């Protein structure tokens, strides 16, 4: 299942309101505690960040110091 920003927003709003029951993607889940909600939200956020990660190209840095002749 691909994680969406809407899933994370649903968990965040449930945390803010103090509810332990969340509906995401047509499924309703009841969590045992707010700590479990926070853990689920953080886990989904990490998965979303992994999905959206873009590999950065390698960077080469070149330095020129000259030969030291000052004429």
N, C-alpha and C positions, 0 to 999 in steps of 0.2 A: 504494500500500500504506500503510495506516495504521500508524503506529508505536505500539507498546504498551510499557508499563513492563517486561513480560516480555522483550522484545527487548533492552532496555537492561541488564536484569539478567543476561541470558545473556552479553552482551559483557563486562560487569563481572566476572562469575565466571571467564570465560576469561582475562581480563587477570590476575586474582589468581592463577590456577593456572598461568599461563604457557603455556596451550594456544593454538594458532593456528587451530584449527578450531572453528567455532560452528554450531549448528543452530538456525535461527529460522524459524518458520512452515513447517516441513516441508522447508526447503532448507538444505543444508550448504554453508558457505562456508569456504575456507581462506585466511587472510590471510598476507601475506608476512612481516610482523613484528608485534611488540607495538605499535610506533608506529602501524601501520595500524589495529590494533584500537582503540587509544585514539582515533584520528581518527574512526573509524566510530561509536564510542560517543558522542563529543561531537557529531557531526553529527546522530545520531538524537535526542539529548537536546534539541538546538535545535529540531528538527522537532516533538518532543513538546510542548515549551514553546509553540511557535507554535500547535499544535492546541488546546491548553488555555487559550490566552490569552483573557481576557475583557475586552472593551472597557470601560474605566472611564468612567462618565458625567462630563461636565464639571462642575466645581465652581465656584460663584460665591461669592466671599468679600465680604461687606459690612462696611464699617466705619462707625461713627458717632462723630463727634468733637464734635457739638454746635455751638452758635453762638458759644461763648466768653463768654456772659453769666454772671456769677457772683453774682447777687443772690438 
